[in-house]
Amino acid sequence: EIARSVGLDEEEFLNDLSSEAAIKALRCDLKFSQEMDVTQIPTLIVFNDKTDDDGIKISGCYSYDVYVEILREMSDIKIEPAPL
């Protein structure tokens, strides 16, 4: 009912609920949440797949500019934000 009320594709939503990919993604998220000691929502964990560095945990809500700066600092390439 909720999926329908917000305009989601109900059939696809129900397929996703029991898909192996969704289950695997949830397990992965739970593992990272435990490893990174996530205690509040929202929390983003950002990884750079080009290095073996640990991820960065960002807890709470911040302005768009803060997230852009974090991505810039983590990346080897020049990042320019898209217009809001």
C-alpha positions, 0 to 999 in steps of 0.5 A: 500500500505504501509503495502504491501511495508514493507511486512506486512500481509495486511489482518491481518493489515486491520483486526487489524485497526478496531479490538476492541482490537486495538481501546481499546489499542489506547484509553489506550495509549492516556489516559496515554499520556495525564496523563503523559504529553507526549510531544515528540516522542519517549517516553516510559512509564514503569509500574511495575504491582507488585506495585501501584507506578506511571509509569516512563516516558522516553522521548528521545533516550538512549543507551540500557544500560539505559533501562536495568538499568531502568528495573533493578531498577523497578524489584524485580528480577534479570534481565540480558539483552539478547545479542544485 
